[in-house]
Amino acid sequence: MTAVAERPGRVKSFLRLVAIEHSVFALPFAYLSALTAMEVVGGHVRWLDLLLITVAMVGARTFAMAANRIIDRRIDARNPRTAGREMVTGAVSVRTAWTGAVVALVVFLGAAALLNPLCLALAPLAAVPLVIYPYGKRFTDFPHAILGVAQAVGPVGAWLAVTGTFAGSGPAWVLGAAVGLWIGGFDLIYACQDAEVDRRIGVRSVPARFGLRTALHASTVAHIVTFVLFVWFGQLVGYGWPWWLSLLLTAVAFGYQHVVVSPTDLSKVNRAFFTANGFVGIALFVFALLDLVFRLGLRG
């Protein structure tokens, strides 16, 4: 009875460890890429593909987060902001985290195999930056770029999951680059919180190496380029007015997060990180979906 009672607690702690709810950042863009590809190849929603893409994305992200927490557990213990994380406090053991990571990786590879041979062949390559990222802060001042590459894989993978070929996948690469720069850009903002501690304990990042002001300027540039790439993607796939309206809202959200965070005031980093960026992903997906349904005739 004791073992049965403890199991839900371990599962709940593991889900907190990997912040499962933060899938909202990446999933909308995978759906956006997949649905656009479905419109290109026939105009019908392929629900099984969407389900498998969801499973693959959640599996890959869960593996990445678990591996990140395992690899960084000693660094997290030395940082007051992260000292309460589950692997530091013991709420999740190393064994449990590794078990969860391996299960998530198997789920990711299994979903890729069920999608098509190309996805299965590329899945191990997609997992590489997920593991390199936590090590990046040990050998480069630009780990945010590695995170961006890892996140750029999602839209490209979703497109290939639908089409099974690189032919005609140009829009997916543009969207992937936009997503990578978007997430890498707000990782620059997020890392500003730890700049002082990172310098003291030897963790490398743009804020730690070049200062908060430079990091925030770099984030602004990244998000400007992100916006340009979103515009380019919309033009490539022929989106109509709902997409352009969503880009207007995105510009406001980007502007908001860069206004509320400054080198002298980092108190609103979490608001910029979670609220503004979560809104961007959902808004772009919802308005693009409306465009696909009402203008392009995507059918179930």
ABEGO torsion letter per residue (X at the ends): XAAAAAAAAAAAAAAAAAGAAAAAAAAAAAAAAAAAAAAAAGGBBBAAAAAAAAAAAAAAAAAAAAAAAAAAAAAAAABAAAAABAAAAGABBAAAAAAAAAAAAAAAAAAAAAABAAAAAAAAAAAAAAAAAAAAAAABABAAAAAAAAAAAAAAAAAAAAAGBABGAAAAAAAAAAAAAAAAAAAAAAAAAAAAAAAAAGBBBAAAAAEAAAAAAAAAAAAAAAAAAAAAAAAAAGBBAAAAAAAAAAAAAAAAAAAABBAABAAAAAAAAAAAAAAAAAAAAAAAAAAAAAAAGBBX
